[in-house]
Amino acid sequence: EQNDRDAAAKFYLGGIYGYRGMLLQTDGSLVKAVSEGRQAYVLLEEAVEERPDLYDAHMGFGLFRYLVTKAPRSIHWVLKLVGITPDLEGGLQSLRLAAERGTYTRNEARLYLAQFLFNEHRKDEAFGYLNDLCREYPEKTLFLILRASLLQRDGHPDDSLRDALDALRRNEHHPL
């Protein structure tokens, strides 16, 4: 409110709206979730207008674009009514931009990308992101646990067990 051209404030406020939207979606409040997500998107657009190099905002764009593609078909008419077009590839591309050029959201964007790409049957790319995260942050067992889960779902129980046991060993020495 003090400075309507403050890109950082718009970025953080957009993030808050975006996460609220994600929580509302998991709670089953789809219309409210879309409304919060749309508000987040508008704020992030304004932030990028002020600062085109604010690549972190692209994680929000990516999450919104991707997640609305997963909305039930029964509410797609509501999305169109408020001017939202689901865009799976655009969502993934925005997440890639945040993953490659973001400052604060780089790792979170890679984590979301890995999960979304796996669900879209782009497993090699998904595991590429996860493998990079596991290599770059060996003390973070979250990445190992996620990789173990995806390996199990992909039919690699031995590799999955190896990662899960490795995560347990690491947590004995460095608890979360």
GROMACS elastic network, one bead per residue, 0.5 to 0.9 nm:
[ bonds ]
;  ai    aj funct       b0    kb
    1     4     6  0.60882   500
    2     6     6  0.86572   500
    3     6     6  0.55811   500
    3     9     6  0.87897   500
    4     7     6  0.82863   500
    4     9     6  0.88408   500
    4    10     6  0.84176   500
    5     8     6  0.89712   500
    5     9     6  0.87077   500
    5    10     6  0.83384   500
    5    46     6  0.83850   500
    5    47     6  0.79120   500
    5    50     6  0.66103   500
    6     9     6  0.54504   500
    6    10     6  0.64058   500
    6    11     6  0.87094   500
    6    47     6  0.73900   500
    6    50     6  0.76292   500
    7    10     6  0.51199   500
    7    11     6  0.60432   500
    7    12     6  0.87051   500
    7    43     6  0.89124   500
    7    44     6  0.83894   500
    7    46     6  0.72705   500
    7    48     6  0.70631   500
    7    49     6  0.81795   500
    7    50     6  0.57364   500
    7    51     6  0.63532   500
    7    54     6  0.83548   500
    8    12     6  0.62542   500
    8    13     6  0.85139   500
    8    47     6  0.68907   500
    8    51     6  0.87850   500
    8    54     6  0.86483   500
    9    12     6  0.52621   500
    9    13     6  0.59993   500
    9    14     6  0.83374   500
    9    47     6  0.80691   500
   10    13     6  0.50495   500
   10    14     6  0.57903   500
   10    15     6  0.83967   500
   10    40     6  0.88393   500
   10    43     6  0.54346   500
   10    44     6  0.63551   500
   10    45     6  0.88697   500
   10    46     6  0.71076   500
   10    47     6  0.54488   500
   11    14     6  0.51057   500
   11    15     6  0.62110   500
   11    16     6  0.87896   500
   11    40     6  0.85713   500
   11    43     6  0.67118   500
   11    44     6  0.54599   500
   11    45     6  0.87896   500
   11    46     6  0.84556   500
   11    47     6  0.57409   500
   11    48     6  0.82867   500
   11    54     6  0.85397   500
   11    56     6  0.83104   500
   11    57     6  0.63460   500
   12    16     6  0.63193   500
   12    17     6  0.87742   500
   12    43     6  0.89588   500
   12    44     6  0.85872   500
   12    57     6  0.89859   500
   13    16     6  0.50533   500
   13    17     6  0.63438   500
   13    18     6  0.85312   500
   13    40     6  0.73473   500
   13    43     6  0.72266   500
   13    44     6  0.84259   500
   14    17     6  0.51531   500
   14    18     6  0.60234   500
   14    19     6  0.86399   500
   14    37     6  0.85050   500
   14    39     6  0.71176   500
   14    41     6  0.66847   500
   14    42     6  0.77036   500
   14    43     6  0.51231   500
   14    44     6  0.55641   500
   14    47     6  0.87604   500
   14    57     6  0.84547   500
   14    60     6  0.78410   500
   15    19     6  0.61267   500
   15    20     6  0.84684   500
   15    40     6  0.64042   500
   15    41     6  0.88903   500
   15    43     6  0.87508   500
   15    44     6  0.80073   500
   15    57     6  0.82569   500
   15    60     6  0.68253   500
   16    19     6  0.52982   500
   16    20     6  0.61448   500
   16    21     6  0.85591   500
   16    40     6  0.75040   500
   17    20     6  0.50577   500
   17    21     6  0.61193   500
   17    22     6  0.87039   500
   17    36     6  0.53908   500
   17    37     6  0.63349   500
   17    38     6  0.85402   500
   17    39     6  0.66137   500
   17    41     6  0.86422   500
   17    43     6  0.89531   500
   18    21     6  0.50232   500
   18    22     6  0.63202   500
   18    23     6  0.87521   500
   18    33     6  0.85127   500
   18    36     6  0.62876   500
   18    37     6  0.50190   500
   18    38     6  0.81465   500
   18    39     6  0.78328   500
   18    40     6  0.51076   500
   18    41     6  0.76692   500
   18    60     6  0.69108   500
   18    63     6  0.85360   500
   18    64     6  0.77953   500
   19    23     6  0.62207   500
   19    24     6  0.85486   500
   19    36     6  0.85115   500
   19    37     6  0.80895   500
   19    40     6  0.87417   500
   20    23     6  0.51008   500
   20    24     6  0.61226   500
   20    25     6  0.85457   500
   20    33     6  0.73386   500
   20    36     6  0.66738   500
   20    37     6  0.79168   500
   21    24     6  0.50429   500
   21    25     6  0.60980   500
   21    26     6  0.87349   500
   21    29     6  0.88481   500
   21    30     6  0.84987   500
   21    32     6  0.70823   500
   21    34     6  0.65463   500
   21    35     6  0.74499   500
   21    37     6  0.51889   500
   21    38     6  0.87289   500
   21    40     6  0.84527   500
   22    25     6  0.50457   500
   22    26     6  0.64120   500
   22    27     6  0.86715   500
   22    33     6  0.64102   500
   22    34     6  0.88153   500
   22    36     6  0.85279   500
   22    37     6  0.76942   500
   22    67     6  0.88801   500
   23    26     6  0.52219   500
   23    27     6  0.62595   500
   23    28     6  0.88203   500
   23    29     6  0.87935   500
   23    33     6  0.75817   500
   24    28     6  0.63560   500
   24    29     6  0.52070   500
   24    30     6  0.68205   500
   24    31     6  0.88286   500
   24    32     6  0.66735   500
   24    33     6  0.50162   500
   24    34     6  0.87794   500
   24    36     6  0.85684   500
   25    28     6  0.51174   500
   25    29     6  0.54030   500
   25    30     6  0.52069   500
   25    31     6  0.83869   500
   25    32     6  0.78432   500
   25    33     6  0.51609   500
   25    34     6  0.79899   500
   26    29     6  0.75194   500
   26    30     6  0.84005   500
   26    33     6  0.87971   500
   27    30     6  0.81863   500
   28    31     6  0.88429   500
   28    33     6  0.84545   500
   29    32     6  0.55186   500
   29    33     6  0.59848   500
   29    34     6  0.87094   500
   30    34     6  0.60874   500
   30    35     6  0.85111   500
   30    71     6  0.80633   500
   30    75     6  0.84318   500
   31    34     6  0.52105   500
   31    35     6  0.62368   500
   31    36     6  0.87445   500
   31    75     6  0.83391   500
   31    78     6  0.81129   500
   31    79     6  0.89882   500
   32    36     6  0.61836   500
   32    37     6  0.84505   500
   33    36     6  0.52130   500
   33    37     6  0.59995   500
   33    38     6  0.84710   500
   34    38     6  0.59290   500
   34    39     6  0.85296   500
   34    64     6  0.87739   500
   34    68     6  0.78919   500
   34    79     6  0.77828   500
   35    38     6  0.51168   500
   35    39     6  0.62791   500
   35    40     6  0.86485   500
   35    82     6  0.89497   500
   36    39     6  0.50947   500
   36    40     6  0.61814   500
   36    41     6  0.86125   500
   37    41     6  0.61249   500
   37    42     6  0.86957   500
   37    60     6  0.88733   500
   37    64     6  0.64542   500
   38    42     6  0.62592   500
   38    43     6  0.86949   500
   38    64     6  0.80192   500
   38    82     6  0.87974   500
   38    84     6  0.81217   500
   39    42     6  0.52053   500
   39    43     6  0.63118   500
   39    44     6  0.86441   500
   40    43     6  0.52202   500
   40    44     6  0.61392   500
   40    45     6  0.85845   500
   40    60     6  0.76251   500
   40    61     6  0.86912   500
   40    64     6  0.86983   500
   41    44     6  0.50998   500
   41    45     6  0.60985   500
   41    46     6  0.86454   500
   41    60     6  0.69833   500
   41    61     6  0.63002   500
   41    64     6  0.73719   500
   42    45     6  0.50665   500
   42    46     6  0.62857   500
   42    47     6  0.86740   500
   43    46     6  0.50969   500
   43    47     6  0.62052   500
   43    48     6  0.87340   500
   44    48     6  0.62033   500
   44    49     6  0.84835   500
   44    57     6  0.58242   500
   44    58     6  0.80534   500
   44    60     6  0.73105   500
   44    61     6  0.75662   500
   45    48     6  0.52036   500
   45    49     6  0.61047   500
   45    50     6  0.87230   500
   45    57     6  0.80590   500
   45    61     6  0.84732   500
   46    50     6  0.63633   500
   46    51     6  0.86060   500
   47    50     6  0.51930   500
   47    51     6  0.60840   500
   47    52     6  0.79390   500
   47    54     6  0.75372   500
   47    57     6  0.77043   500
   48    53     6  0.71388   500
   48    54     6  0.58454   500
   48    55     6  0.80151   500
   48    57     6  0.70850   500
   48    58     6  0.87949   500
   49    52     6  0.58267   500
   50    54     6  0.88052   500
   51    54     6  0.56018   500
   52    55     6  0.75549   500
   53    56     6  0.86156   500
   53   101     6  0.89735   500
   54    57     6  0.59610   500
   54    58     6  0.78873   500
   54   101     6  0.89403   500
   54   102     6  0.74217   500
   54   103     6  0.86205   500
   55    58     6  0.54866   500
   55    59     6  0.77993   500
   55    94     6  0.89056   500
   55    97     6  0.67209   500
   55    98     6  0.53816   500
   55    99     6  0.87747   500
   55   100     6  0.87825   500
   55   101     6  0.59511   500
   55   103     6  0.74979   500
   55   105     6  0.85963   500
   56    59     6  0.58106   500
   56    60     6  0.77948   500
   56    97     6  0.82800   500
   56    98     6  0.52177   500
   56    99     6  0.83122   500
   56   101     6  0.75923   500
   56   103     6  0.63071   500
   56   104     6  0.63416   500
   56   105     6  0.54389   500
   56   106     6  0.72760   500
   56   109     6  0.87997   500
   57    60     6  0.54619   500
   57    61     6  0.66842   500
   57    62     6  0.88058   500
   57    94     6  0.88744   500
   57    98     6  0.72839   500
   57   102     6  0.81173   500
   57   105     6  0.82806   500
   58    62     6  0.59092   500
   58    63     6  0.84421   500
   58    91     6  0.88118   500
   58    93     6  0.88505   500
   58    94     6  0.50849   500
   58    95     6  0.61592   500
   58    96     6  0.84509   500
   58    97     6  0.65527   500
   58    98     6  0.53523   500
   58    99     6  0.89319   500
   58   102     6  0.81329   500
   58   105     6  0.89370   500
   58   109     6  0.89505   500
   59    62     6  0.50032   500
   59    63     6  0.60984   500
   59    64     6  0.85469   500
   59    91     6  0.85776   500
   59    94     6  0.62350   500
   59    96     6  0.81627   500
   59    97     6  0.77653   500
   59    98     6  0.53170   500
   59    99     6  0.78150   500
   59   102     6  0.83644   500
   59   105     6  0.68200   500
   59   106     6  0.83252   500
   59   108     6  0.82765   500
   59   109     6  0.58854   500
   60    63     6  0.51808   500
   60    64     6  0.61138   500
   60    65     6  0.84790   500
   60    94     6  0.82342   500
   60    95     6  0.79912   500
   60    98     6  0.89263   500
   61    64     6  0.52800   500
   61    65     6  0.60030   500
   61    66     6  0.84046   500
   61    90     6  0.86529   500
   61    91     6  0.65968   500
   61    94     6  0.61963   500
   61    95     6  0.75880   500
   62    65     6  0.52293   500
   62    66     6  0.59145   500
   62    67     6  0.82599   500
   62    88     6  0.86024   500
   62    90     6  0.69883   500
   62    92     6  0.58821   500
   62    93     6  0.70188   500
   62    96     6  0.83092   500
   62    97     6  0.89526   500
   62    98     6  0.85309   500
   62   109     6  0.86211   500
   63    66     6  0.52816   500
   63    67     6  0.57892   500
   63    68     6  0.83972   500
   63    91     6  0.62866   500
   63    92     6  0.81207   500
   63    94     6  0.82578   500
   63    95     6  0.72019   500
   63   109     6  0.87646   500
   63   112     6  0.81326   500
   64    67     6  0.52793   500
   64    68     6  0.60811   500
   64    69     6  0.87340   500
   64    86     6  0.86910   500
   64    91     6  0.70718   500
   65    68     6  0.56586   500
   65    69     6  0.68390   500
   65    84     6  0.87015   500
   65    85     6  0.79366   500
   65    86     6  0.58199   500
   65    87     6  0.52594   500
   65    88     6  0.62986   500
   65    89     6  0.84443   500
   65    90     6  0.66756   500
   65    92     6  0.81282   500
   65    94     6  0.85737   500
   66    69     6  0.54385   500
   66    70     6  0.71448   500
   66    86     6  0.70380   500
   66    87     6  0.61719   500
   66    89     6  0.76404   500
   66    90     6  0.75487   500
   66    92     6  0.67210   500
   66   116     6  0.83790   500
   67    70     6  0.52071   500
   67    71     6  0.68484   500
   67    86     6  0.80829   500
   67    87     6  0.88804   500
   67    88     6  0.80524   500
   67    91     6  0.81610   500
   68    71     6  0.51062   500
   68    72     6  0.87124   500
   68    76     6  0.86904   500
   68    79     6  0.82725   500
   68    84     6  0.83426   500
   68    85     6  0.80506   500
   68    86     6  0.54212   500
   68    87     6  0.77267   500
   68    88     6  0.83744   500
   69    72     6  0.82861   500
   69    73     6  0.89440   500
   69    76     6  0.89120   500
   69    85     6  0.83649   500
   69    87     6  0.63516   500
   69    88     6  0.60882   500
   70    73     6  0.84213   500
   70    86     6  0.84166   500
   70    88     6  0.88828   500
   71    74     6  0.81984   500
   71    75     6  0.69813   500
   71    76     6  0.72512   500
   71    86     6  0.88056   500
   72    75     6  0.58479   500
   72    76     6  0.69963   500
   73    76     6  0.51826   500
   73    77     6  0.80616   500
   74    77     6  0.71833   500
   74    78     6  0.85536   500
   75    78     6  0.52438   500
   75    79     6  0.66223   500
   75    80     6  0.89331   500
   76    80     6  0.62716   500
   76    81     6  0.85250   500
   76    84     6  0.87920   500
   76    85     6  0.85825   500
   76    86     6  0.85239   500
   77    80     6  0.51165   500
   77    81     6  0.60668   500
   77    82     6  0.88110   500
   78    82     6  0.64598   500
   78    83     6  0.86851   500
   78    84     6  0.85169   500
   79    82     6  0.54142   500
   79    83     6  0.62729   500
   79    85     6  0.68005   500
   79    86     6  0.81718   500
   80    84     6  0.52450   500
   80    85     6  0.62687   500
   80    86     6  0.89267   500
   81    84     6  0.74872   500
   86    90     6  0.88202   500
   86    91     6  0.86914   500
   87    90     6  0.52270   500
   87    91     6  0.59779   500
   87    92     6  0.86647   500
   88    91     6  0.51115   500
   88    92     6  0.63106   500
   88    93     6  0.86351   500
   89    92     6  0.51023   500
   89    93     6  0.60490   500
   89    94     6  0.85616   500
   90    93     6  0.50056   500
   90    94     6  0.61129   500
   90    95     6  0.85866   500
   91    94     6  0.51978   500
   91    95     6  0.62728   500
   91    96     6  0.86462   500
   92    95     6  0.50747   500
   92    96     6  0.61628   500
   92    97     6  0.87099   500
   92   113     6  0.69383   500
   92   116     6  0.80300   500
   92   117     6  0.80863   500
   93    97     6  0.62906   500
   93    98     6  0.87968   500
   94    97     6  0.50785   500
   94    98     6  0.64251   500
   94    99     6  0.85895   500
   95    98     6  0.51382   500
   95    99     6  0.60206   500
   95   100     6  0.85636   500
   95   106     6  0.88341   500
   95   109     6  0.55976   500
   95   110     6  0.74532   500
   95   112     6  0.78775   500
   95   113     6  0.65071   500
   96   100     6  0.60116   500
   96   101     6  0.83571   500
   96   106     6  0.88928   500
   96   109     6  0.72296   500
   96   110     6  0.74212   500
   96   113     6  0.73201   500
   97   100     6  0.52163   500
   97   101     6  0.57693   500
   97   102     6  0.71255   500
   97   106     6  0.87316   500
   97   109     6  0.87188   500
   98   101     6  0.53296   500
   98   103     6  0.79738   500
   98   104     6  0.88583   500
   98   105     6  0.64342   500
   98   106     6  0.55750   500
   98   107     6  0.87397   500
   98   108     6  0.88810   500
   98   109     6  0.60902   500
   98   110     6  0.81970   500
   99   102     6  0.58968   500
   99   103     6  0.86743   500
   99   105     6  0.70068   500
   99   107     6  0.64157   500
   99   108     6  0.76728   500
   99   109     6  0.50557   500
   99   110     6  0.52986   500
   99   111     6  0.88563   500
   99   113     6  0.83094   500
  100   103     6  0.89280   500
  100   106     6  0.65590   500
  100   109     6  0.88454   500
  100   110     6  0.85222   500
  101   106     6  0.70109   500
  102   105     6  0.56610   500
  102   107     6  0.86845   500
  102   109     6  0.85990   500
  103   106     6  0.58863   500
  103   107     6  0.89252   500
  104   107     6  0.78036   500
  104   108     6  0.83611   500
  105   108     6  0.52236   500
  105   109     6  0.57996   500
  105   110     6  0.84762   500
  106   109     6  0.52708   500
  106   110     6  0.63178   500
  106   111     6  0.87656   500
  107   110     6  0.50022   500
  107   111     6  0.61653   500
  107   112     6  0.87026   500
  107   133     6  0.74982   500
  108   112     6  0.62703   500
  108   113     6  0.84703   500
  109   112     6  0.51840   500
  109   113     6  0.59642   500
  109   114     6  0.85588   500
  110   114     6  0.60744   500
  110   115     6  0.87039   500
  110   126     6  0.88311   500
  110   129     6  0.59772   500
  110   130     6  0.75486   500
  110   133     6  0.79209   500
  111   114     6  0.52777   500
  111   115     6  0.65678   500
  111   116     6  0.87867   500
  111   126     6  0.89519   500
  111   129     6  0.73373   500
  111   130     6  0.70126   500
  111   133     6  0.81107   500
  111   143     6  0.79938   500
  111   146     6  0.89592   500
  112   115     6  0.52530   500
  112   116     6  0.60824   500
  112   117     6  0.84040   500
  113   116     6  0.51153   500
  113   117     6  0.57554   500
  113   118     6  0.82575   500
  113   125     6  0.88802   500
  113   126     6  0.68087   500
  113   129     6  0.75147   500
  114   117     6  0.53185   500
  114   118     6  0.60875   500
  114   119     6  0.86621   500
  114   122     6  0.89865   500
  114   123     6  0.82215   500
  114   125     6  0.73365   500
  114   127     6  0.65728   500
  114   128     6  0.79115   500
  114   129     6  0.57764   500
  114   130     6  0.61955   500
  115   118     6  0.52172   500
  115   119     6  0.63129   500
  115   120     6  0.87342   500
  115   126     6  0.67081   500
  115   130     6  0.89799   500
  115   146     6  0.85451   500
  115   150     6  0.83031   500
  116   119     6  0.50855   500
  116   120     6  0.62309   500
  116   121     6  0.87819   500
  116   122     6  0.86491   500
  116   126     6  0.77616   500
  117   121     6  0.63258   500
  117   122     6  0.50550   500
  117   123     6  0.64305   500
  117   124     6  0.87173   500
  117   125     6  0.68864   500
  117   126     6  0.52215   500
  117   127     6  0.88779   500
  118   121     6  0.51044   500
  118   122     6  0.53520   500
  118   124     6  0.81921   500
  118   125     6  0.79494   500
  118   126     6  0.53780   500
  118   127     6  0.79004   500
  118   150     6  0.77025   500
  119   122     6  0.74217   500
  119   123     6  0.80695   500
  119   126     6  0.89750   500
  120   123     6  0.79191   500
  121   124     6  0.86462   500
  121   126     6  0.87462   500
  122   125     6  0.57653   500
  122   126     6  0.62618   500
  122   127     6  0.88175   500
  123   127     6  0.59806   500
  123   128     6  0.83302   500
  123   154     6  0.85668   500
  124   127     6  0.52825   500
  124   128     6  0.60917   500
  124   129     6  0.88908   500
  125   129     6  0.65210   500
  125   130     6  0.88084   500
  126   129     6  0.54565   500
  126   130     6  0.64540   500
  126   131     6  0.86396   500
  127   131     6  0.57437   500
  127   132     6  0.83360   500
  127   147     6  0.74742   500
  127   150     6  0.85262   500
  127   151     6  0.89261   500
  128   131     6  0.51837   500
  128   132     6  0.61981   500
  128   133     6  0.86933   500
  129   132     6  0.52156   500
  129   133     6  0.63200   500
  129   134     6  0.87389   500
  130   133     6  0.50475   500
  130   134     6  0.61142   500
  130   135     6  0.85207   500
  130   143     6  0.65923   500
  130   144     6  0.81530   500
  130   146     6  0.80936   500
  130   147     6  0.64884   500
  131   134     6  0.50729   500
  131   135     6  0.60786   500
  131   136     6  0.85130   500
  131   143     6  0.83850   500
  131   144     6  0.87356   500
  131   147     6  0.79605   500
  132   135     6  0.51181   500
  132   136     6  0.59828   500
  132   137     6  0.83966   500
  133   136     6  0.51375   500
  133   137     6  0.58284   500
  133   138     6  0.79390   500
  133   140     6  0.87227   500
  133   143     6  0.65615   500
  133   144     6  0.88274   500
  134   137     6  0.53481   500
  134   138     6  0.53826   500
  134   139     6  0.83448   500
  134   140     6  0.74246   500
  134   141     6  0.80847   500
  134   142     6  0.88577   500
  134   143     6  0.57221   500
  134   144     6  0.63205   500
  134   147     6  0.86117   500
  135   138     6  0.56708   500
  136   139     6  0.89443   500
  137   140     6  0.55529   500
  137   141     6  0.84830   500
  137   143     6  0.82590   500
  138   141     6  0.72398   500
  138   143     6  0.85398   500
  138   144     6  0.84732   500
  138   170     6  0.87717   500
  139   167     6  0.88207   500
  139   170     6  0.69603   500
  139   171     6  0.84398   500
  139   174     6  0.72827   500
  139   176     6  0.89553   500
  140   143     6  0.62334   500
  140   144     6  0.74823   500
  140   167     6  0.84324   500
  140   170     6  0.85688   500
  140   171     6  0.89391   500
  140   176     6  0.77784   500
  141   144     6  0.50052   500
  141   145     6  0.61177   500
  141   146     6  0.85680   500
  141   164     6  0.88231   500
  141   166     6  0.83756   500
  141   167     6  0.51820   500
  141   168     6  0.81340   500
  141   170     6  0.71550   500
  141   171     6  0.72606   500
  141   176     6  0.78853   500
  142   145     6  0.51369   500
  142   146     6  0.61810   500
  142   147     6  0.85652   500
  142   167     6  0.80556   500
  142   176     6  0.89353   500
  143   146     6  0.51838   500
  143   147     6  0.61195   500
  143   148     6  0.85138   500
  143   167     6  0.89599   500
  144   147     6  0.50528   500
  144   148     6  0.60011   500
  144   149     6  0.85652   500
  144   163     6  0.56611   500
  144   164     6  0.67963   500
  144   166     6  0.77878   500
  144   167     6  0.61265   500
  145   149     6  0.61765   500
  145   150     6  0.86900   500
  145   160     6  0.85235   500
  145   163     6  0.67721   500
  145   164     6  0.58844   500
  145   167     6  0.66963   500
  146   149     6  0.50523   500
  146   150     6  0.62531   500
  146   151     6  0.85221   500
  147   150     6  0.51199   500
  147   151     6  0.59555   500
  147   152     6  0.84791   500
  147   160     6  0.72655   500
  147   163     6  0.72589   500
  147   164     6  0.86879   500
  148   151     6  0.50797   500
  148   152     6  0.61346   500
  148   153     6  0.86445   500
  148   156     6  0.88656   500
  148   157     6  0.83895   500
  148   159     6  0.71617   500
  148   161     6  0.67672   500
  148   162     6  0.78239   500
  148   163     6  0.53915   500
  148   164     6  0.58575   500
  149   152     6  0.51622   500
  149   153     6  0.62887   500
  149   154     6  0.86042   500
  149   160     6  0.66216   500
  149   164     6  0.84951   500
  150   154     6  0.60042   500
  150   155     6  0.86797   500
  150   156     6  0.87114   500
  150   160     6  0.77816   500
  151   155     6  0.63411   500
  151   156     6  0.51722   500
  151   157     6  0.67521   500
  151   158     6  0.87148   500
  151   159     6  0.66506   500
  151   160     6  0.51628   500
  151   161     6  0.89080   500
  152   155     6  0.52728   500
  152   156     6  0.52572   500
  152   157     6  0.50497   500
  152   158     6  0.82970   500
  152   159     6  0.78681   500
  152   160     6  0.53846   500
  152   161     6  0.81770   500
  153   156     6  0.74746   500
  153   157     6  0.83706   500
  153   160     6  0.89844   500
  154   157     6  0.84085   500
  155   158     6  0.89933   500
  155   160     6  0.88752   500
  156   159     6  0.55882   500
  156   160     6  0.61248   500
  156   161     6  0.86992   500
  157   161     6  0.59899   500
  157   162     6  0.85283   500
  158   161     6  0.51482   500
  158   162     6  0.62294   500
  158   163     6  0.88266   500
  159   162     6  0.50263   500
  159   163     6  0.63837   500
  159   164     6  0.86743   500
  160   163     6  0.53265   500
  160   164     6  0.62166   500
  160   165     6  0.86482   500
  161   164     6  0.50130   500
  161   165     6  0.60101   500
  161   166     6  0.83676   500
  162   165     6  0.53032   500
  162   166     6  0.60673   500
  162   167     6  0.86307   500
  163   167     6  0.61213   500
  163   168     6  0.86645   500
  164   167     6  0.51043   500
  164   168     6  0.63410   500
  164   169     6  0.87822   500
  165   168     6  0.50112   500
  165   169     6  0.62512   500
  165   170     6  0.86308   500
  166   169     6  0.51177   500
  166   170     6  0.61892   500
  166   171     6  0.86155   500
  167   170     6  0.51077   500
  167   171     6  0.61240   500
  167   172     6  0.87300   500
  168   171     6  0.51478   500
  168   172     6  0.64283   500
  169   172     6  0.52836   500
  169   173     6  0.69706   500
  169   174     6  0.88320   500
  170   173     6  0.54007   500
  170   174     6  0.59130   500
  170   175     6  0.75427   500
  171   176     6  0.66871   500
  172   175     6  0.61349   500
